[in-house]
Amino acid sequence: MSEKIIEMQNVNKWFDDFHVLKDINLDVKLKQKIVVCGPSGSGKSTLIRCINRLEEHQKGNIIVDGVELSENTKNIEKIRAEVGMVFQQFNLFPHLSILDNCTLAPIWVKKMGKKDAEDLAMKQLEQVQIGDQSQKFPGQLSGGQQQRCAIARALCMKPKIMLFDEPTSALDPEMIKEVLDAMVNLAKGGMTMIVVTHEMGFAKEVADEVIFMDEGLIVEKQPTKDFFANPKNDRTKLFLSQIL
Amino acid sequence: MTKINFLKPNNKNLNLFLGLGSLFFILSIVDFSLNNFLGKNITFFLPRYINFFSPLIFGIIGLHFIRIEFSGIKKLDILNKNINTSNLNATLSLFIIFLLIFCIPPLLNWFIFDANISGNTKEACTGSGACWVYIKVWFNRFMYGMYPNTEQWRVNLSFAIVLAFAGAGFFMPSKYRKYLTLYYTIFLPIISFFLIYYLISGGSFGLVWVETGAWGGLSLTFIVSFFCLIFCFPIGMMLALGRRSDLPTIKYSSLGFIEFWRGVPLITVLFMSAVMFPMFLPDGVYMDKLIRVIIAITLFEAAYVAEVIRGGLQALPRGQYDAAKSLGMGYWKLHLLVILPQALKLVIPGIANTFLALVKDTPLIFVVGLLELTGMLGLAKTNPEWLGFSMEGYVFAAIIFWIICYSMSRYSQNLELKYKTDR
């Protein structure tokens, strides 16, 4: 539990004039689970999108698994293949069946054989309990099923790190649980996870550390128990009082 | 017995209303037909203004009586629901019925009943209708242009071979199905090119050489359309991607290319290809005018295709790009595996539109002296022996073009259904 897999040092990002991330310092160790919370517009999503460089940072260093993120495209593609991501809007590929969604990247990016990729995909789909849906298309599935498929799709790349960008925010309350269950299972399996979410129950159950962000700053960073038991910052207290 | 409300027909007095309605409706049709074809007016006793509109008035009254809700007669309900929901709807329906009565008989007369088809000379055309003899006599020219009669089997054979190869794609074993796109976009054009070069053009293997100036008619329409369609699509796709590129050189050269070709009329492009282009070629290098024309039309249409495809690219949500990137796909994998399959599916109607326009633009190649179907018509109508039959010729060409375009349109609709996987 000591090897650092993500290091962020003085990371700054601007959208034109708007300063989204302000001097972010964050270390994530292997197998650590971190939950990021905070009000909307606080830069949570931007933070985790910087980790696989869906957004570029303008200042500071981000080192993922020993590779520094820079303009070098080859580096980025290598990092992205090792960092899985799950989005708020699922972002499944609607023109491909559930199975093909899961096998596309392993076959074309990792050059896996078709048979192996399909076996792996079926295994992952079984894991999130939608193995029986593999021949359907994303449009025929419920939101919860789609999001679980998105998780399976990311896992098929055998990532070292999983990023979750508000994975349950676009779901009906009934479906949130099935997605969270899949994520809890994943966490118990020892995956390194960074989760942006408002599901505090999930944070309490799984997270090692909770980060509270506001206006582009990491306002508070504490081990889970301390974070909920005695938050130090007033802003955090206010947020927690509203959300719990 | 209760009083019958004639303003509100209902199904209690079904037969009465039906009878009255049908009577008025038939009266209306008969009145209109008699006026129209025999010049007889059965309502002459009415004042002039009412008299003129009498078919319409009878029709509206008739349809009003027929408009019975829940009549219990299925066919009547369907009729009411489709053409007779309100007085306005009934009026519009009547106008359409009158228009059909007005137009169809004369058209039928011209096309069939008064037309002549037997015989081989102009004198055989005695009727007042169309002179299909003209089409019959010139049919060969309309199909093959000035291509020598004895050599026309070469054109037929080439088309048959290309069709056979194209059709073979449908029976490809599923094992090779993934190469189908390559087969159609690379293999088929190459085959067609060799067929055209060796078989239609000739000059080797003991075949007489036929210069492209002699090619013409519908077969030339097909040749030009076929190559332009096949080439303009990939070029357009590259341009669309180029225009959205992050690299300024690629972006602005694509943009410039698209805006240039979209900004000039096709006819000037063709002129330039015929007159100006050879000046830029080094001495001794000669490019056939058919090739020049095909290149010109291809580039012209590629610019349109590019913009249509760009529309599809822009319609895709950013999340698709994010998802593909987060799985480690680079630019080409992202576009070929995720973005283009979806974008192209979205723009099938637009692409079909452009392709139809392309086929109908081919007659413009007359400016460089190539005479495809309509060009041959123009030539035929100036023949002193056959003056005055341009109407038949253009109607014939219209029908041929309509058949081609309608088949393409149907095909594109099939494609849309075939690739409809979501939503």
Interface residues (C-beta under 8 A of the other chain):
Chain A: R49 N52 L54 T73 E77 K78 R80 A81 E82 V83 G84 M85 F87 Q89 N91 L92 F93 P94 H95 L104 A105 W108 V109 K110 F137 P138 G139 A150 R153 A154 M157 L163
Chain B: P317 G319 Q320 D322 A323 A324 K325 S326 L327 G328 M329 G330 K333 L337 V338 P341 Q342 K345 Y419 T421 D422 R423
